[in-house]
């Protein structure tokens, strides 16, 4: 049976610098490649950095724009030299890489997950379908075109971001599409230990229900970065502390290695795909344990269109990936 060496990476962004953050991530990919890692998950929107300011500023402060515009200027277009650099790092390491970026498309930013195959090609670009709570002030809504698992050299991989793991139908879309590895990512250094506890419940439950491995990554803010955000926004330290739980979960819900709760580093584990078969022999939620004549999921995977023409043609948002067929 197939065995894949995987890494869940806890890493700090370089605040306020897209290029420096990408250079740091590329160096980490190279380092993991030397260790024989074949698949790695990096944190949610780690490039250039998660918009912590949006969690701690009032709408009126956000309207003032200083922190938003500083962040907006460093966000990522797809494709671009930034995504080329990430793809090249994956290619050199021979590694499949899942990473979260703030994607700029025109005047809108999206919480986007990118998936690079081991040859460096960008095989998936999906946007978080619904930003959570305060995030709606800075991110646009994604569509259903990325609610799918993708075949890569490491296996069939699905991706979801943060509170999407509280959406049972979004998670079932990944299960029904046959994911073998689920790439989960959260912001990290946010909202305290209670947030980390709920994250652990989310990802372990998903592993149990999907019968897949879950490789989960959170980011880390060091003391200097916390102090910088506090100076820039006037916030207290509590909202930008804790909330880290970088780990790998087996299909039976057990943790493979000690989770990272602080600091930078990675959890590395061998994913033995025979454990997927063992779990699904007992309970296959998208197979013999399903009752599709009673319960089913309808997914609209049509890419969102900003312009509809009378002749029936549509102009969709810019995409580096061919959209999946409508299911």
Order of alpha helices (4+ residues) and beta strands (2+ residues): beta-alpha-beta-alpha-alpha-alpha-alpha-beta-beta-beta-beta-beta-alpha-beta-alpha-beta-alpha-beta-beta-alpha-beta-beta
